[in-house]
Amino acid sequence: MKKLSLLLIAFLMSMGWQANAQQKIAHLDVSKILQEMPEYKKAEAELQQLSQTYQKELEQMQKDYYAKLQKYQQEAAQVSQEENKRRAEELKQMEQRIMEAQQRAQQDLAQKQAEKMKAIQDKLMAAVKAVAKEKGYDYVLDSSAPSAVLVANGPDIYEDVKKKLGI
């Protein structure tokens, strides 16, 4: 009898541990909600515009380079060797400026994207945390990262976060 009561107590204690160990988990498709945020759409449009501006500048630099290259090739036989050498150096410097401009453009775009996305991600995270707190969720998994979520049977807080963001 004593063994049975000890077994019953142990069983009830393990049930209590299981109840305490269970966590409330929800999931959210972060990429989907990001794409619906007006701030994200605006940032994407601004970055696209900036990218096009850089692209036009680089294309103009390349046009100038090829025009000068063609001119120098046509005139090469009529000018001195020193002049051809000077022109070759000028073309080399133009190539260098084009490569540097490409690198600056890429770096600038990456920096601006990081800056814009940080503010957007911070806003999204604040909304997710607020919804999780309101609903009593201990964890919210990103269902847009397939390797992170194997099964998504828990509640999807997409609509709640969307509402919190005012979308």
C-alpha positions in Angstrom: 0.0 0.0 0.0 2.8 2.3 0.9 4.5 1.6 -2.4 1.3 2.3 -4.3 0.8 5.7 -2.6 4.5 6.6 -3.3 3.9 5.6 -6.9 0.8 7.7 -7.1 2.6 10.7 -5.6 5.4 10.3 -8.0 2.9 10.0 -10.9 1.1 13.2 -9.8 4.3 15.1 -9.4 5.5 14.1 -12.9 2.1 15.3 -14.2 2.7 18.6 -12.5 6.2 18.9 -14.0 4.7 18.2 -17.4 2.1 20.9 -17.0 4.7 23.4 -16.0 7.0 22.3 -18.7 4.5 22.9 -21.5 5.0 26.2 -23.2 2.6 28.1 -25.4 4.0 28.4 -28.9 2.7 30.3 -31.9 4.1 30.9 -35.4 4.2 33.7 -37.8 5.3 34.1 -41.5 7.6 37.0 -41.0 8.5 37.5 -44.7 4.8 37.6 -45.6 4.0 40.3 -43.0 7.1 42.3 -43.9 5.9 42.5 -47.5 2.6 43.9 -46.4 4.1 46.6 -44.2 3.8 50.1 -45.9 7.3 51.0 -44.5 8.8 47.9 -46.2 7.1 48.7 -49.5 8.3 52.3 -49.3 11.9 51.3 -48.4 11.9 48.8 -51.3 10.8 51.5 -53.7 13.4 54.0 -52.4 16.2 51.4 -52.6 15.1 50.5 -56.2 15.1 54.1 -57.2 18.6 54.6 -55.7 19.8 51.5 -57.4 18.5 52.8 -60.8 20.2 56.1 -60.2 23.5 54.4 -59.6 23.0 52.1 -62.6 22.4 55.1 -64.8 25.5 56.9 -63.5 27.6 53.8 -64.1 26.2 53.3 -67.5 27.1 56.9 -68.4 30.7 56.4 -67.1 31.0 53.3 -69.2 29.7 55.1 -72.3 32.2 57.9 -71.8 35.0 55.3 -71.4 34.1 53.4 -74.5 33.7 56.6 -76.5 37.1 57.8 -75.4 38.6 54.3 -76.1 37.2 54.3 -79.6 38.4 57.8 -80.3 41.9 57.0 -79.0 42.0 53.8 -81.1 41.1 55.7 -84.2 43.7 58.4 -83.6 46.4 56.1 -82.3 48.4 56.0 -85.6 48.3 59.7 -85.9 49.6 60.7 -82.5 53.0 60.2 -80.9 53.9 57.2 -78.8 54.1 59.5 -75.7 50.5 60.7 -76.4 49.3 57.1 -76.8 51.0 56.2 -73.5 49.3 59.2 -71.8 45.9 58.2 -73.3 46.4 54.6 -72.1 47.1 55.8 -68.6 44.0 58.0 -68.8 41.8 55.1 -69.9 43.3 53.0 -67.1 42.4 55.7 -64.5 38.8 55.8 -66.0 38.5 52.0 -65.5 39.7 52.4 -61.9 37.1 55.2 -61.3 34.3 53.0 -62.7 35.3 50.0 -60.5 35.5 52.3 -57.5 32.1 53.8 -58.3 30.6 50.3 -58.6 32.0 49.3 -55.2 30.8 52.5 -53.6 27.3 52.1 -55.0 27.1 48.5 -53.8 28.3 49.5 -50.3 26.0 52.5 -50.1 23.0 50.4 -51.2 23.8 47.7 -48.6 24.2 50.3 -45.9 21.0 52.0 -46.7 19.1 48.7 -46.9 20.5 47.7 -43.5 19.5 51.1 -42.0 15.9 51.0 -43.4 15.4 47.3 -42.6 16.5 47.7 -39.0 13.8 50.2 -38.2 11.2 48.1 -40.0 12.3 44.9 -38.2 12.4 46.7 -34.8 8.8 47.8 -35.4 7.7 44.3 -36.4 9.5 42.7 -33.4 7.8 45.2 -31.0 4.4 44.2 -32.5 5.2 40.4 -32.2 6.4 40.8 -28.6 3.2 42.8 -27.8 0.9 40.2 -29.3 2.8 37.3 -27.7 2.5 39.0 -24.3 -1.2 39.7 -24.8 -1.9 36.2 -25.9 0.4 34.5 -23.4 2.8 32.9 -25.9 6.2 32.0 -24.6 7.7 31.4 -28.1 6.9 32.7 -31.5 8.5 30.8 -34.4 9.1 32.2 -37.8 7.3 29.9 -40.2 8.9 31.6 -43.3 12.2 29.8 -42.3 11.3 26.2 -43.2 14.3 24.7 -41.4 13.3 26.4 -38.2 9.7 25.1 -38.1 9.1 21.5 -38.7 5.4 21.4 -37.8 3.2 24.5 -37.4 0.1 23.2 -35.6 0.1 26.0 -33.1 -1.8 29.2 -33.5 -0.7 31.6 -36.3 -0.6 35.1 -34.9 -0.3 36.7 -38.4 -3.6 38.5 -38.2 -3.0 39.7 -34.6 0.4 41.1 -35.6 -1.0 42.7 -38.7 -3.7 44.3 -36.6 -1.1 45.5 -34.1 0.9 47.1 -36.9 -2.2 48.8 -38.3 -2.1 47.0 -41.7 
